[in-house]
């Protein structure tokens, strides 16, 4: 039987510090850097990868996950109502089961927000599955104080329980704009005096998107409202679409071909995909390619032309134009700023 590790207490509390320390000590070896970041490297018998925890002056902690557990891995949690956590899954999947919210999977490009209430449940990682994500932890009280200090005013209400539940399970499209700045935190590996300041700036951008998401009361798009509830087999088929596109990224198949492969109509495919991922099929694929390119620019010394081909662009020129429009800078400048 897979061991269930336990975490408890609001972020920053003595209980939280004690349970977190015991958890990390049981699975990893710790290395501390000069800026206070602690890198927990998984022991070989546990898996491969690291969990990096960086404390910020704003009172929040940035946690970056790049892990793959050898066997199934489960972590139980019991957090009080003031515990705040905003998590963005960059790649992979993490299963969540919570007593009040139910069950679901946090998948690539999704953003999850803890409810403003006590939670009690388990998260699970599949054996050998790589999970990359970035999480911001703190307290709701600390968040309100931080936003007040920035002149942002009162934090908007988190809404009814049903909405909070969907946000907690990563199903709220309104929170997905926070994915961009959070992913920049994940990919930033530059060791410099400005590193923590960069993280603080991206945190402010993510919190701005969070505030906008909490205040978003716009009705669903008309296209979304035409999509009835998805059956389980349709959800499974739609979850395969991103990988189908990625495997054929040098010659992306048309929507009609994707629909046939998914055993549904083009209309059902497009409306179902938007309901599930909060964006269109093509936009999701475009974002995935550019996000992968950003990671390769930071993590490798590959020439831009090779990265362009790797992510599906026919030429370095086309890739450079698309990257500049998306990130506001050239691939070369992005690499220099983040390496």
Buried (B, 14 or more C-beta within 10 A) or exposed (E): EEEEBEBBBBBBBEBBEEBBEEBBEEBBEEEEEEEEBBBBBBEEEBBBBBBBBBBBEBBBBBBBBBBBBBEBBBBBBBBBBBBBBBBBBBBBBBBBBBEBBEEBBBBBBBBBBBBBBEBEBBBBBBEEBBBBBBBBBBBBEBBBBBBEEEEBEEBBEBBEEEBBBBBBBBBBBBBBBBBBBBBBBBBBEEEEEEBBEBBBBBBBBBBBBBBBBBEBEEEEEEEBEEBEEBEEEBBEBBBEBBEBBBEEBEEBBEBEEBBBBBEBEBEBBBBBBBBBBBBBBEEBBBBBBBBBBBBBBBEEEBEBBEBBBBBBBEEBEEBBEBBBEBBEEBBEEBBEBBB
